[in-house]
Amino acid sequence: MNGSRMKAFNYSIGFFGMSIPINMLKTFAFTFYVLERGVTTTQWATMMAIYAVIDAIDNPIYGYLSDRTRTRWGRRRPWLAIGTPLLALGLIAFFNPPAFLAENSIFVYCMLFFILTGTIDSIILANYGALFPELFRDDASRAKTNAMRQAFQLVAMIISIALTPMITESLGYGLTAILYGALASVVILYMVFTSREREPDPLEAKPGLWKAIRDLISNKKFWIAGFVGAFYSAAMALVLASVPFFVQYALGLDSGKSTFLLAAVLVIAIGGVAFWAWLVRKHHVVHVWRAALAVLALAFVPLYFAQNLVTGIAFSAFVGFGFAGVITTMDLIGAKIMDEDTQKHGLRREGIISNALGFMNRLNGLLTSAAYLLVAKIYLFESGANPGPNPGGAARFLMTIVPPVMMLISFAFSWFVDFDKKTPAVESVVEPIE
């Protein structure tokens, strides 16, 4: 393996480790606490809304601190090294609540550790994302590396999403969380110690928080890309969290069969990443990005008509293909926004921008909260113990009606952003050490 490919591998595999714990958290938290532990849908919606507000407050601060960090190990790696074991511990605590908790106390515990674990994930993901445009300076290397890291992410999703129902049947959620937390820690720390940041230059100006925020507020492309990401993230969060719900109530099968639908999405996505990456190399990334958003929006529709496991698996494959397109292109759009900011202001502020984009993506908490409240209001679905008169309709609503609407909104927003095809990626403010 040559040096450039090894560099891409060492960075990309980190996404595998990061995806393992957060995918388990975001996908199975609803099943674990609402369907099994008695937390109500209304309480869940409240928690998601609170989480979104907290993320709004803390994300710019974390990015600011990251951009101003100066150590011999770099700006980003110290945050990753410290955050990784905390992420693992948060996941383990979330899925191992004390047995004596019930009703309001179980809800408080759920909310505390969901927000804590999600916040730590925000710190890790933002610093990881900030490394991307720093380590890979041109569109070609970015496209190749992004395809590799998305493939790693999809493999992680097969493990932490598709296989988790089977694993938890044998080990339970508590032991599964311990296993995933340990695996994630090993992989992320490998990435941290093998990916080399450029040495910080003492003469390089440190970005100011308020100026960065003012510049972002006035950056139209940031807002548009942020809203695209928010609605897309909400759509996928709803789908992934609702698959066990959909399988049980809409298809009338054991929720463990959700493994097959999730596997269909993710396996097709792994194959689809290569196709979408090829399109990026042949066409302007913005055009491919828009096409991917449109494909994913349409891909949800057939799932509404699924009546059994076979049709559920078949229609899930369409979702996987569209999903591959969006994950292949979304981060490339973010990197271009960072490049333009550096080019315009002469400062490297990847941490602030990455965190800010991450915050916009986490507005999905407000959107998913609204979707759960609608389910509670329209379908009277309260919890697994009180599913209401039409749980199948509630499941189809969450899985096949709300997501395509959200994706169509993402697609509409994408038409208001573009980049000069001739503008190269920013090489650096201070040349990196190779």
Buried (B, 14 or more C-beta within 10 A) or exposed (E): EEEEEEBBBBBBBBBBBBBBBBBBBBBBBBBBBBBBBBBBBBBBBBBBBBBBEBBBEBBBEBBBBBBBBEEEBBBBBBBBBEBBBBBBBBBBBBBBBEEEBEEEEBBEBBBBBBBBBBBBBBBBBBBBBBBBBBBBBEBEBBBBBBBBBBBBBBBBBBBBBBBBBEBBEEBEBBBBBBBBBEBBBEBBBBBBEBBBBBBBEEEEEEBBBEEBBEBBEEBEBBBBBBBBBBBBBBBBBBBBBBBBBBBBBBBEBEBBBBBBBBBBBBBBBBBBBBEBBBBBEEEBBBBBBBBBBBBBBBBBBBBBEBEEBEBBBBBBBBBBBBBBBBBBBBBBBBBBBBBBBBBEBEBBBBBBBBBBBBBBBBBBBBBBBBBBBBBBEEBBBBBBEEBBEBBBBBBBBBBBBBBBEBBBBBBBBBEEBEBEEEEEBBEEBEEBEE
